[in-house]
Amino acid sequence: MEGAIERSDLAKTDDFSQAGQYYNSLPPVQQDHLVANLAADLAVISLENLSTVLGYLYQASPQLGERVARQIQPQSEG
C-alpha cells in the first residue's frame, strides 16, 4: 500500500432518522409491541442510563420516546 494517509473529520451524521422512519412505518400493533418491549427492558436500568436512552428514542421519534417514557412510569412506581 502506498500513498499519504490523511486524517479528516467526518461530516455530522444523522444517527436517528432511519430508526424513526422504521418506527413510523410499523403498523400500530407492532408499534405497541415495540413500545411495550422497550419499556419492560428499560424499566430496570439506572436513571442515568434511562435518561440517555430516552433521549435517543426522542431523537428517533418524539412519539416513540413519549410512549416509552409514559409506559415506564407506572412500571417503576409499582
C-alpha positions in Angstrom: 0.0 0.0 0.0 1.4 3.4 -1.0 0.3 7.0 -0.6 -0.3 9.5 2.1 -2.6 8.9 4.9 -4.8 11.9 5.9 -7.0 12.3 8.9 -10.1 14.3 8.5 -13.3 14.9 10.5 -16.4 13.2 9.3 -19.4 15.3 8.4 -22.1 15.2 11.1 -24.1 12.1 10.7 -27.8 11.6 11.3 -27.9 8.7 13.6 -31.6 8.7 14.4 -33.9 9.4 11.4 -33.7 5.9 10.0 -34.8 4.5 13.3 -37.7 7.0 13.4 -38.7 6.2 9.9 -38.7 2.5 10.7 -40.9 3.0 13.8 -43.3 5.2 11.9 -43.5 2.6 9.1 -44.7 -0.1 11.5 -48.4 -1.0 11.8 -49.9 0.4 15.1 -50.0 -3.1 16.7 -46.3 -3.6 16.0 -45.5 -0.1 17.4 -47.4 -1.1 20.5 -45.3 -4.2 20.9 -42.1 -2.4 20.3 -43.0 0.2 22.9 -44.0 -2.4 25.5 -40.8 -4.4 24.9 -38.6 -1.3 25.2 -40.4 -0.1 28.3 -40.1 -3.5 30.0 -36.4 -3.7 29.4 -35.7 0.0 30.2 -37.7 0.0 33.5 -34.9 -1.9 35.3 -31.9 0.2 34.2 -30.3 3.1 36.2 -31.9 6.5 35.9 -28.8 7.9 34.3 -28.8 5.3 31.5 -32.6 5.6 31.2 -32.3 9.3 30.6 -29.7 8.7 27.9 -31.7 6.0 26.1 -35.0 8.0 26.3 -33.1 10.9 24.7 -32.1 8.7 21.8 -35.6 7.5 21.4 -37.0 11.0 21.3 -34.5 11.9 18.7 -35.6 8.9 16.6 -39.3 9.7 17.0 -40.8 12.1 19.6 -43.9 9.8 19.7 -41.8 6.7 20.4 -39.8 8.5 23.2 -43.0 9.8 24.8 -44.8 6.5 24.6 -41.9 4.5 26.1 -41.5 7.1 28.9 -45.2 7.0 29.8 -45.2 3.2 29.9 -42.1 3.1 32.1 -43.6 5.4 34.7 -46.3 3.0 36.0 -43.8 0.1 36.0 -41.2 1.9 38.0 -43.8 3.2 40.6 -45.2 -0.3 41.2 
